[in-house]
Every structure is written in structure tokens, then in C-alpha cells.
Amino acid sequence: MIDYLALGLTHVLIVIALLRIFARGELDREEVLADPPVEPARPTPRAARRRRRRKEGGDA
């Protein structure tokens, strides 16, 4: 008797878990995930020199 009760209880719990999973709304939609953020490319040495020149400001 206890064997049937334990077996039946585990199967009922599995069915309940499956019903809860399949009832979720997230399973009905296919959303495209956003692309991961892209790291900016390293500036070339020429661009870095230009940026440094602009920051110095000269004799103001």
C-alpha cells in the first residue's frame, strides 16, 4: 500500500510540475535577445595623438 502511495504521489507531483511549466506564457513567445554590448575599438595611434593635442589646448 505504501509503495503505491509513494509511487502515485511522485507521479502526481511530476504532472503538477509539468502543467505549471507548460502553462507559463514565456513558452509561447520567441523574443530575440539583445546583442551583447560591443566594446569600442582601441583608437589608432594617430587618433590618440589628435585627441591629446585637442585636450592640451595650447597657450590660452
C-alpha positions in Angstrom: 0.0 0.0 0.0 2.8 2.5 0.9 4.6 1.6 -2.3 1.6 2.6 -4.4 1.0 5.8 -2.4 4.7 6.8 -2.8 4.7 6.0 -6.5 1.4 7.8 -7.1 2.4 10.8 -5.1 5.7 11.3 -7.0 3.9 10.9 -10.3 1.2 13.4 -9.3 3.9 15.9 -8.3 5.7 15.5 -11.6 2.5 16.1 -13.5 1.7 19.2 -11.5 5.2 20.5 -12.2 4.9 19.8 -15.9 1.5 21.6 -16.0 2.9 24.6 -14.3 5.8 24.7 -16.7 3.7 24.4 -19.8 1.1 26.9 -18.6 3.8 29.7 -18.5 3.3 32.5 -21.0 7.0 32.7 -21.7 6.9 29.5 -23.6 4.6 30.9 -26.2 6.9 33.8 -27.2 10.2 33.9 -29.0 11.9 37.1 -28.2 15.2 38.0 -29.7 17.8 38.7 -27.1 19.6 41.9 -27.4 23.1 41.8 -28.8 25.8 42.0 -26.1 27.4 45.4 -25.8 30.3 45.9 -28.1 33.5 47.3 -26.7 34.7 50.3 -28.5 37.7 49.7 -30.7 41.0 50.9 -29.5 42.0 54.2 -31.1 44.8 54.2 -33.6 48.0 56.0 -32.5 47.2 58.9 -34.9 43.7 59.4 -33.4 45.2 59.3 -29.9 47.7 62.0 -30.8 45.0 64.2 -32.2 42.9 63.8 -29.1 45.8 64.7 -26.9 46.5 67.8 -28.9 42.9 68.9 -28.6 43.0 68.4 -24.8 46.2 70.4 -24.2 44.5 73.5 -25.5 47.7 75.3 -26.3 48.6 78.8 -24.9 45.2 80.1 -24.0 
